[in-house]
Amino acid sequence: MMFAEFQQSIAIQLPISKNVIVALQMRGNMICALNLMAAASVVNLSGSERQIIRYTLEAMLYYGRSAGLLGRLITGF
């Protein structure tokens, strides 16, 4: 969410819904190393980040492709 304001300004300049832009950005959080390490430490799985990525990789790729396609259809780009 650090870049939400920047993305909102881009969405305003382009004829794209700012909600769509920010929602599409959120898909990147699935592979964000900082988020992954924080979540792993909260559930006492520190050091298991590689296993977590392997376990969630298929779902992440599916979600990424689906969100990207949907975003492309919505925005027309």
C-alpha positions in Angstrom: 0.0 0.0 0.0 3.0 2.2 0.1 2.5 3.3 -3.6 -1.3 3.6 -3.4 -1.2 7.4 -3.6 1.1 7.3 -6.6 -1.1 4.7 -8.3 -4.2 6.7 -7.5 -2.7 9.8 -9.3 -1.8 7.6 -12.3 -5.4 6.3 -12.4 -6.8 9.8 -12.3 -4.6 10.8 -15.2 -5.7 7.7 -17.2 -9.3 6.8 -17.7 -9.0 3.9 -15.2 -10.8 3.3 -11.9 -8.4 4.0 -9.0 -10.0 1.0 -7.2 -9.0 -1.3 -10.0 -5.4 -0.1 -10.0 -5.0 -0.5 -6.3 -6.7 -3.9 -6.3 -4.3 -5.1 -9.0 -1.3 -3.8 -7.1 -2.4 -5.9 -4.1 -1.7 -9.1 -6.0 2.0 -8.3 -5.8 1.8 -8.6 -2.0 1.5 -12.4 -2.3 5.2 -12.6 -3.2 6.5 -9.6 -1.3 9.4 -10.9 0.8 8.8 -8.5 3.6 5.2 -9.6 3.9 6.1 -13.2 3.7 8.7 -12.9 6.4 6.4 -11.0 8.7 3.6 -13.5 8.3 5.9 -16.4 8.8 7.2 -14.9 12.0 3.7 -14.3 13.3 2.8 -18.0 13.0 6.2 -19.1 14.3 7.4 -20.4 10.9 10.5 -18.1 10.6 13.0 -19.7 8.2 10.4 -21.6 6.3 9.8 -18.9 3.7 11.0 -21.1 0.8 8.5 -23.8 1.8 5.7 -21.3 2.0 6.5 -20.0 -1.4 6.6 -23.5 -2.9 3.3 -24.3 -1.2 1.5 -21.2 -2.5 3.2 -20.8 -5.9 0.5 -22.5 -8.0 -2.3 -20.5 -6.4 -0.2 -17.3 -6.7 0.4 -17.9 -10.4 -3.3 -18.6 -11.0 -4.4 -15.6 -9.1 -1.8 -13.4 -10.8 -2.8 -14.5 -14.3 -6.5 -14.1 -13.5 -6.1 -10.7 -11.9 -3.9 -9.5 -14.7 -6.4 -10.7 -17.4 -9.3 -9.2 -15.5 -7.5 -5.9 -15.0 -6.6 -5.8 -18.7 -10.3 -6.5 -19.7 -11.5 -3.8 -17.3 -9.0 -1.1 -18.2 -8.9 -1.9 -21.9 -5.1 -1.9 -22.0 
